[in-house]
Amino acid sequence: MEHLQTQGISLPRLGLGTFRLQGDACRAAVESALALGYRHIDTAEMYGNEDAIGAAIAASGVARKDLHATTKVWHENLAPDAIRRAFDASLKKLRLDHVDLYLVHWPAPNMNLPAMFEVLMRLKEQGRTRAIGVANFNIALLKTVVEEIKAPIACNQVEYHVMLDQTPLRKYLSSKAIPLVAYCPLAQGRAASDATLAAIGRKHGASAAQVALKWLLDQDGVAAIPKASRAESQRANLGALNVGLDDEDRQAIAALPKDRRCVNPGLAWD
Ligand SMILES: NC(=O)c1ccc[n+]([C@@H]2O[C@H](COP(=O)([O-])OP(=O)(O)OC[C@H]3O[C@@H](n4cnc5c(N)ncnc54)[C@H](OP(=O)(O)O)[C@@H]3O)[C@@H](O)[C@H]2O)c1
């Protein structure tokens, strides 16, 4: 598995998303993914599944040093004390003594960015999270965090897939050597049934979903966290790393509609 080096951590470029997976189904999906070789698990306090993920990690026997765990603080908990409480609760549920990446999940209208990042940087200094980052931040918010506060942001996790253009954001992030972690990398499953991607896949003995993932992973500084509950899809998504796309394929993907946003982070993009 290829990794991205960012702010002292080594981030596996393909991870497992876990939104809408809960309870025993979540535990089974994460156990299956870890057994297949996934070493990057993405969760959030808002997903209500950190307990199940903690149980799966504990049962997996995977050495802690080989695992990358990301979790996130929800926008209702961005006051300094609330971040600390949310962080403690996440760590306890995950049964870990540190996470690898702690993200601000979503910007809030009344957030105090300097105060938030002071707490996040303290958690990093204490080794309770190895790195900090953001999700759903637009360029204006990123500029404040990166250029004014000078927080050591290890990524911006945003929606990105074959049907959504993120060129301006990608350019800004790459100018600062900050990885983009692509969420909804399969456009919430829509990419798997796209006729153009399926035709490209037929050329290479791959599926439409694998083509969509490889298109992302061919881009410098991009990681992807597809959610898959079934072992078969988890295995197929790992296999995307072996697909080879050519210029003709990339041209066909460039011609797909690029305005199909699945998630609207409101404030972040106004
Ligand atoms: N930071 C944020 O605000 C934010 C927002 C949204 C998502 N995320 C993160 O990003 C992750 C991924 O996004 P997402 O779950 O919304 O959407 P996604 O990963 O784009 O798509 C998930 C859907 O694709 C299906 N799928 C997976 N692999 C497949 C394959 N090989 N062939 C066919 N279908 C396949 C899954 O089916 P099954 O479920 O049946 O396996 C599921 O229905 C989330 O789980 C979460 O961790 C973060």
The ligand as a Gaussian input file, in Angstrom:
#p B3LYP/6-31G(d) Opt

LIG

0 1
 N      -15.787000      14.427000       6.410000
 C      -17.041000      14.356000       5.996000
 O      -17.830000      15.306000       6.145000
 C      -17.503000      13.105000       5.301000
 C      -18.712000      13.119000       4.591000
 C      -19.110000      11.937000       3.947000
 C      -18.317000      10.821000       4.016000
 N      -17.153000      10.823000       4.741000
 C      -16.303000       9.609000       4.852000
 O      -16.057000       9.094000       3.550000
 C      -16.484000       7.741000       3.501000
 C      -16.921000       7.379000       2.104000
 O      -18.043000       8.144000       1.678000
 P      -19.499000       7.498000       1.535000
 O      -19.601000       6.296000       2.417000
 O      -20.492000       8.579000       1.750000
 O      -19.606000       7.114000      -0.012000
 P      -18.717000       6.226000      -1.028000
 O      -17.557000       5.614000      -0.352000
 O      -18.491000       7.083000      -2.224000
 O      -19.751000       5.106000      -1.479000
 C      -20.197000       4.107000      -0.610000
 C      -21.194000       3.244000      -1.384000
 O      -20.506000       2.567000      -2.457000
 C      -20.737000       1.172000      -2.350000
 N      -19.512000       0.477000      -2.785000
 C      -18.315000       0.431000      -2.161000
 N      -17.415000      -0.267000      -2.873000
 C      -18.060000      -0.710000      -3.984000
 C      -17.676000      -1.507000      -5.082000
 N      -16.430000      -1.970000      -5.203000
 N      -18.603000      -1.778000      -6.040000
 C      -19.858000      -1.296000      -5.930000
 N      -20.298000      -0.521000      -4.912000
 C      -19.404000      -0.234000      -3.939000
 C      -21.050000       0.899000      -0.905000
 O      -21.841000      -0.251000      -0.812000
 P      -22.003000      -1.132000       0.528000
 O      -22.309000      -0.155000       1.627000
 O      -23.142000      -2.026000       0.228000
 O      -20.750000      -1.867000       0.761000
 C      -21.828000       2.172000      -0.528000
 O      -23.177000       2.068000      -0.926000
 C      -17.586000       7.684000       4.559000
 O      -17.947000       6.368000       4.895000
 C      -16.956000       8.479000       5.657000
 O      -15.970000       7.702000       6.348000
 C      -16.724000      11.950000       5.359000

